[in-house]
Structure formats: C-alpha cells, structure tokens
C-alpha cells in the first residue's frame, strides 16, 4: 500500500516536472534552440573576455584604447553591413537554415585551432593577439549578419503561441542565465585584472571545447527542426512566406507532400517550393501538369507562367492539344503565348474555335505577345466578337479587353454602355474600371 502511494507521488512529481517543462519551453525544438543559444552565449563571452584582456595588455592609455576599440568595432560594423546585404541571404538560400547556422561555429573552430597551433610554434604575443582579434571580428560580424537572423528563423515552423513563448524564454531567461554562468566560470578560472599571456592559451582550449559542443548541439537542433517543419507542412498551418524550404531535407518533405491525394496539399507544397526558390522547380511542375487533379494541373500551369519555365513549352503545347479541361487549357494557352518567342500554329488555329473560352484565351495570348500577323488575326477575331449580336460573345469581348488592360482599347467598349442586356452593361462598367480610361468615365 505504501509502495503504491510512493509510486503515485513519484508519478505526480513527474507530471508536475513535465508540466513545468512544457510551460517554460513549449516544444523540444525550443529546448534545443535554448541549449544552442546558451552555448553560443558562453562561447561569445569567452571570446569577448580574451580579446579585451589582450587589448588591455597592448594599450595602456585611455586614448589609445578608445581609438583602437572605436576603429575595430566600426570596421566590424561596416563588414557586417556588407555581408548582410550581399552574402547572408545567398548563403541561406543556397545551403538552408541549418547549414547557415553552422557557418559561424565552423569559422570560429578554424581560427581557434590556428590559435592553439600558434602556441606550439615560436610566435610573438602580438601574433596571438592578432589571432584573437580575428576571432573577435569573425564572432561579431557573422553573429549579427548571419547567425542571429537565421536563429530567429528557426522558430518559424512553430505555431504563433509557441514561437512567442520560445522567443521570450530564450531571450528573457536562457540568455541572461548563460551570460551569468559564463561570468562565473571566467571569474573562478582567472584572477582579477584580466587574463595574462599564459591564460590566453588556456582560454583557447576552453573556447575550442565550447565550439565543439556548439557544433554537436546543432545536430540535435537539426533533428527537432525538421521534425517540427514536417509536422507544420503536413498540418498546413505554416504560411508560405514564413520559412525557406530550399535545403535537401526540406525539399524531401515537400516532395512527399506532392504525392498526396488531396489537391490542397499538393498546391500548398508547390507554393512553398515557389516561395523558397527551390532549384529545378520546372521538373516538379512538369510532373504536376500530368496530375489527375484538374485543380493541380491548372495551378502548375500558372506557376510555369510565373516562373517562366520556357523549357516546358513543349509540355504546354502538348497540354493545349490533349487537355480535356477547358479552364486548364485556357491557362496553358495564355502561358504558352507569354513564354514562347513566336506563336505556334496550334494557337492560331484556336482563333476559329467554337469554344469561347479557348478562342478568348488565344486572342488574349496573341495580342499580348504575338508578332504583327498574329496581332492582326487576333484583333480581327476580337472585333468579330465585339460586333456580334450574341450576348455571350459580347461578354467574351468585354472580358478579353478587361484582361488585356490596354487603356487604348477603350473604343470597342463604347457601344456596350447602351446595350439592351443588363448583364452586358454591368460587365462593361466593370471593364471600364479596370482600364481606367478617362474617355469611359462620363459613360459609367
């Protein structure tokens, strides 16, 4: 009986501990990010201490010290701006967020190894100071230009509540605590008054160990990040502009989503790929224009046009010839005309189609992008629709002019303001608003 009661108490304590853990961090991803942030904070503090100790030994007057530090940090800020403008985004886009997070610790690892090697060769104290200066510069520049922005991006797969909770916990609790731990370590390891030359040797080993732990921690971060990202993508609560999914692991998750039987899932994955600038997206779109879903095929054609995938022009032409869905075929016609250097006979033949949707698409496409012959032919077809007595053809003409958005095409619309059909009059007023021609304002 007593043993059972003790087991119940133990279970209750475990539940309370789990509840506290959940309340503080919210998810395992936040836990690993908190650990990563703590290690980075301790490592940066060690660098600051070593560098400033070396500076104190080199410069004995306040004027020299202020001049050097002012120049050093001004140079660091200038380099940070340059890297942030021209390099950071490209690194993240090319390598993904996890590998981008690895850049700073790897650079610090290389410099710290160089410092340790210098201890075994006959180098001057000035050389060691220069190496610590490089270490400090790398730390400052890449921390602000790359590491901090990418670190914040790691929260994006989380829902809004957990994201805010994670930010608050790490910046408000973990980082200050880590800074205090780093201060205590340095205080007890080194005497007051700053580190001496012999102390800098020990600091280099201490820093090397912290960087190795930093890199190893990234392995755990990577695991939980992609687990969280996969969950976010599969539940479709992640905004398409929130996260970059161009690294191999993220792309693999999105490719799994593309085989879903739900069109919404496929479109969601395609949009994430487009937004993230995934390489060779034309290969994915080539597969999706053969999808069983009409909605997916139409969306794939839309992306082919937006991404200007001219290598898929033969596929679009084949789709125009064989597609059973008129809306998809219409999109393919417009996309083909937009991307092709010259109109194909298949498109020109559609000017005589009995299907108004296909004829309208051909007219729009050829007027927008055709040569002089195609423009003349499509213009004649448009004027034939304008002069028609059939209400549907009148509406088709109005919609074509509205879609073209060419202000000088206002004249054919004038005749429709007095049309007997209320539907036609409403359509022409709407088209006039799209064109924005002053000549149409008095008639609206």
N, C-alpha and C positions, 0 to 999 in steps of 0.2 A: 504494500500500500504506500509506504513511504518512498520506495523506489519509483513508483508510478507518479507520485506527487513531484519528486525531484525531476523526473523526465519532463513533466508538464511545465515546470518552472524553466527548465533549460530551453524547451521549445518556445516558451513565451519570450524569453530573453532573445532568442534567435530572431523571432518575428519583430521584436522592437528594434533590434540592430538592423534588420533588413529594411524596416520602415524608415529609420533614420538615414540609412544609406540612400534609399530611394528619394527621400526628401531633400538631401543635400545635392545629389548629382543627377538623378532622374534617368540616367541610362549608362550602360557600360562604355559607350563611346565617350561620354563626358568624363568618366573616371580616367580613361586612358589619356585623354587630352589634358586633364588636370595634372596627371603624372608627368606628361611631356612638358607642360608649361613649368612645372616645379623644377624639373631637371634643367631646362633651358635657363630659368631664372638663376639657379645656383651657379651654373656654368658662366653666365654673363657677369655675375657678381665677382666671381674669381678672376675673370679677365680684367674687369674694372680695377680691382684691388692690385693686381700685379702691374698693370700699366701705370696706374697713378703712383704706385710705390717707386717704379723706375723713373718716372718723371720727377718725383720729389728728390731722388738722388742726383739727377742730372742738372736740375735748375734750382739754384739756391736763393735767388731774389724773386720777390713777388712780381716784378715787372716782366722778367724773363719767363716765369711760369705762366702768367696770364697771356703773354704774347704767343707762346708755344701752343697752349691749350686752345686759344682762340683760332689760331691758324689750323690746328689739327681738326677741330670739330667743324670748322667752316668748310674745309676740304672734304670731310666726310659727308656733310650735308649736300654739297654740290654733286659728289659722286652718287649719293643716294637718289637725288632727283633724276640724274641721267639714267641710272639703272631702272628706276621705277617707270620712267617714260618709255624707254626703248627696249628693255630686256625682260622685265618681270612678267608682263603679260604673255610674251612669246614663250618664256620658259614654262609657264603654267599650261599654256595651250599645247605645247609640244610634248611635255612629259607628264602632265596631270598633277593633281594637288599633292599626292603622296611623295612622288619623286621631287617635286618642288620643295617640299619640307625637308628633304634630305640634303639639299644643296648647302645650306648653312653649316650643319654639323660636319659634313664631309670636308668643306673648306677649312673649318677650324681644326679638324683632325689632321689635315695635311700640314698646316702651319705648326700645330703643337708637336708633331713628330719632328719637324725641322728644328724646333727649339730644343727638343731632347737630344737630337743628334749633335747639335752645336755644343752641347755640354761635354761631349766626348772628344771634341777636337779643339785645337787651340784657337779659340775665338775670343775677341775682346768683349768686355762688358757692354760696350756700345753696340756691338752686333746683336747681342741678346736683347738689348733694349729696342733695337730696330725691329727684331722679330716679334717682340711683344706689341710693338706699335702696329705692325701689320695685322697681328691677331686682333687687336682692338678695332682697327679700321674695318676689317672684314666683318667682325661682330656687329659693329654699329651700322654699317651700310646694308648688309644683307638682312639684318634683323628688321630694319624699318622698311626696306624696299621690297622684300620678298617674304620673309618668314611670318611676320605679324599679319599681313593681309591674307596669306594662304591659311594660316592657323585659324583665323576667323571664318574662312570659307569652309572649314571642316565641320562647322556646326550646321551647315545648310541642309543636310538630309534629315535633320531633326524637325519635329513639328515646332510651331512657334513657341509654345509654352516651355518645352524642354530646351529650346535654343536660348531663350532669355534666362532660364534657370541656370544653364551651363555657363553663360557669359558672367552672370552675377556671382556664381560660386567660384569660378576660376579667378576672375579679376578682383573680387572682393574678399576672398578667403584664401585660396590656394597660393596665389602670387605673393601677397604680403607675408604669409606664413613661410614660404620658401625663402624669401628675402631675409627674414629673421633667422632661419636655420643657417643660411649662408654666412650671415654676420657672426653667429655664434661659433661656427666652425673656424672661420678665419681668426676670430678673437682668441680662441684657445690654442690654435696651431702656431700662431705667430705673435711675437711680442709687440707691445705698443710701440708706435713710432714708424711703422711701415716695414715691409719686407726688405731684407738685405739680398745681396747677390746670391748667396747660398740658398736663401729662402725661395728665390725665383726658380731655382732648379726643382725644388720640391713642388712648388706650385704648378710647374709644367706637367709633372706626373699626376698631380691631383686633377688638373684640368683634363688631361688625356683620359683619365678614368671616367670623368663625368661625361665627356663627349661620347665615349664608347657606350655608356649606359643610355645616353640620349638616342643614339642610333638604334640600339636594341629596342628601346621603348617604341620607336616608330613602327616596328614590326607588329606590336600589339595594336597600335593605333590603326594601322592599315587593315588588320583583320576586322576590327569592330566598325571601322568606317564603311567598308564595303558591305558588311552585313546590314548596317543601317541604311545605306544607299539602296541596296537591293530591296529592302522592305519598303522604303519610301517610293521607289519606282513601281513596285508591284501593287501598292495601295493607291498610287496616283495622287498623292497629296503634295508631291514636290512640284513647285512651279517650274515651268520650262526655262525661265530666265534665272533661276536661283543657283544653279550648280553647273560646273563644267564636267562633262562626261566624255572626254576625248582620250583618256588613257585606256590601255588594253583591257583592264579589269572592268571598267565602267561600260565600255563598248560591248563586252561579252554579256553583261547583264541586259543591256538594251537589245542585243540580238536575240536573247532568249525571249524577250517580251514581244519580238516581232512575229513569233510563231503562234501567238495567242489566237484563239478562235473569236475573240471579241475585237471588232474594228476599232473601238475606242482605245484599247490597249496598244494596238499597232500604231495608230495615229499619234498617241502620246509618246511612244518610243521614237517615232520618226521626227517629231518636233524637238525632242531633247537632242537627238543627233544633229539636227539642223542648227539648233541654237548653240550647241557646243562646238560646231565646226569639225565634225568627225571627218577624218580623211576617207577618201574613196566612197563618199556617200552615194555616188552615182551607181555603184554596184548594188547597194541596198535598194535604191529606187527602181533599178532595173528588175529586181525580183518582185517588188511590190506592185508594179503595173500589171503583173500577171496574177495578182491576188484574186481569190474567189469573191471578195467583198467589193462591191461597186464603190462604196464609200472610200475604201483604202486606195483603190485604183485612181479615183478622182483626186485624192489628196496627194498621192505620189506624183501624178502629172503636174499638179500645182507646184510641188517642190522642185520638180525638174525645171520648170519655167523660172522659178525664183532663184534657184542655184545655178542656172544657165549651164545645165549639163548637156552640152552640144554633142557629146559622144553618144548620147541616147537618141539622137534624131532618127536613126533607122527604126528604133523601137517605137518611137512616137508615130512614125509613118505606118508601121505595121498595125499599131493600135487603131489608127484612123480607119484603116481598111477593114479590120476584123471586129472592133468593139461593138458589142450589142447594146450597150447603154448609151443613149443619146447625150445625156449630160456629160459623161466621161469623154465621149467622142468630141463633143464641142470643146471641152477644155484642152484635149490633145491637139485639136486644130489650131487653137489660139496659141498654145505653147510652141507648136511646130513653126508657125509663121513668125513668132517672136524670136526664135533661135536660129532658124535657117537663113542662109545668106540669100537664097532665092527660092521662090515658091515652087512647089512640086506640082506636076500636072494633076495629081490626085486632089489637091486643094482647089485648083482652078475648076476642076470638074464639079466640085460641090456647089459652085455658084448656080448651077442649074438643078440642085437637089429639090425634091418636093418637100423635104423636111425643113421647116422654117428654122429650127434650132441650128441645124448643120449649115444651112445657107447663111444664116446670120453670123455664125462663127467664122465662116470662110470670108465673108465680106469684111468683118472687123479685122481679122488677121492680115488680109491682103492690103487693106487701106493703110494699116499701121506700118507694115514692114515690106510691102511688095515693091517691085520696080514700076516703071511708068505704065507698062502694059497691064500689069496686074491691078494697079490703082484705077486705070480707066475701066477695065472689065468689072471690077467690084463696085466702082462708082455707078456704072450703068445698072447693075443689079440693085443697088440701094435706091436709086431713083425710080426703078420699076416698083419697088415696094412702097415708096412714097406716093406714087400715083395710083396705087391700087385702090379698088373700092372695098376690098375685103378688110374687115376690122382687124383680124389677126395679123395681116401683112402690114397694116398701118402701125399697129403696136410694135411689130418687129422692127420697122424702120425707125420709130422713135427710140426704141431701146438700143439699137445699133449706134445712133447718133449720140445718145447719152453715154454709152460705154466708151466711145471714141474720145469724148471730152475735148473735141476740137471746136473752139469758140466760133470759128468762121463757118462752121457747118450749121449755123442757125437758120438759114433761109428755108430749107425744106420743112422746118417745124412751123413756119408761119401759117400754113394752110390748115393745120390741125387745131388751132385755137377755136375755130368756128365749126368744128366737126359735129355731126349730129349725135355721135356716141359720147356719153358722159365718161366712159372708161378711157376713150382716146384723149379727151380734153384733160382729164386728171393726169394721164401719162405724160402729155406734152408739157404741162405745168411743172411736173417733177423734173423732166429733162431740161427745161429752161433753167431750173435752179442749179442743176449740175453744170451746165455750160457756163452760166454766169454772164451771158452776153447782154449788154445794155440794150440792144435792139429788141430784146424779148420782154424787157421789164414792163413796158406800157400795156402789154397784152395779158400779163399774168393777173 
